[in-house]
Amino acid sequence: MKENQDAVFEAIWLEAHEAGRKAGNAHTPTPMVIGRAVDLFSDKIVPGTREVVDEGMCGFAWINVRPATSRFCKWWKAREEQRTGRKVQRAYEGGYTVYWVGEYNQSYERKEKFAEAFAEVLRNRGIPGARAFSRLD
């Protein structure tokens, strides 16, 4: 029975990751314009210092699952500890952080879309405590 449950959780995990990847790839971030301001209170940029970052703002995104005692969390924790050899820590908000989005370099918007799609698949597949989080860097 445990092997069957592990296979189901692995399939859900892969489905969620693929949904996240598709959402991140499909999103076009709002470009960010950077440069040195003319003065402290100006929105004008010194000529020659303007630069456009096509991938937009920098940030992070992750997915948490609560409660930590759920079957999925226990499966994920065991899987990650075996895979990485490191002890998995609980999430600040409760439960476990089941995925830090490492794709998309520093693109906040793409990472956020990835995390939202990933968490949505988990919720739709019977893991109601899945939530996406993100923050700017």
N, C-alpha and C positions, 0 to 999 in steps of 0.2 A: 504494500500500500504506500509506504514512504517513497519508494522509487517512482511510483505513478504520480504522487503529489509533487515530487521534485521535478519531474518532466513537465507537469502542468505549469508550475511556477517558472521554469526555464522558458517555456513557450511564451508565457505572458511577458516575461522580461524582454525577450527578443522582439516581440510585437511592439512593446512600448518603446524600445530603443529605435526601432525602424520608423515608428510614427514620429518620434522626436527628430530623427534625422531628416525625414521628409519635410517636416514643418520648418526646421531651421534652414534647410536648403531653399525652400520656396519663398522665404521671407526676404524682402529687399530692405535693408536698414536705411534710415534717414542719415545721409552723409553729415559728418561733423566738420565744421570749418574752424581751424585753429590759426593763431597768429599772435603777434605781440601787439597789445593795445597801444594806441597813441598816448593815452594817459590813464590813470587809475579809474576814472569814471566815464571813459569813452567806449563806444561800441565800434569805433573805427580802428582798422588794423593798419599798422605801419607797412607801407609798400615794401614788397619783397619778402614779407614774413608770412603771408597767407598760404595755408596748406589745407587741402581737403582730404579727410579720412573717409573713404567710401563705406567702410564697414561700421561707421557710426561710433557711438559712445562705447567706452570700455566698461566691462562689468562681469558679474558672476551669476550663475544660476545653479540650483540644485533641487533635488526632490527628496522630501521626507515622507516616511510612512509611520503612522501611529496606529495602535499602540505597539510598543516594543515587544510585547508578549504575543503578538499575532503570529500565526503560522508563517505568513509570508516574511515577516521581519526575522523570525528565527531562521528560516531557510536562507534568506539573503545574507544574514550575519555569518552563518556557517560557511556559505559559499565564498564570501569575500575573505574571511580569515584564512580559509584553506588556499584560496587563489593567491593572496598577497603575503601571507605569513604574518600580517600585522593584526593587532586587536582592533576591532571596530568600536568606535565610541558612539555613545548616544547623542542624538541631536539636541540642541539647546531647547527647541520647542517641544521636545518629547519625541519618543519613537527613535528611529534611526534615519540618518541621511543615507538614502540608498543609491544616490547617484549625484556626483559633481559633474556638471557638463564641461567637458574638456575640449569639445569640438569648437570650431569657429574662432580660433585665436582669442581675441579680446572682445569680440562683437557682443555687446550686451543684449541687443534686440534678438539676434539669432539664438543665443543661449536661452533667453527667456522663452521664445517660441518652442524651442526643443523641450524645455522643462515642462511647459504647460501641456504639450501634446503627450509627453511621456506619462505625466500624472493622470491625465484624462483616461488614457488606456487602462492604467492600473485601476482607477475607480470603476470604469465600465466593465472590467473583468472581475469585480467582486472584492476589491481592496479599497474600501471607502475612506480610509485614513490617509490616502496619498494626496500630497499638496506640493505645488511648485512654489519656489521662493527665488527671488533675484534681488540684486542690488548693484548700484553703480560703483565703479572703482574710483 
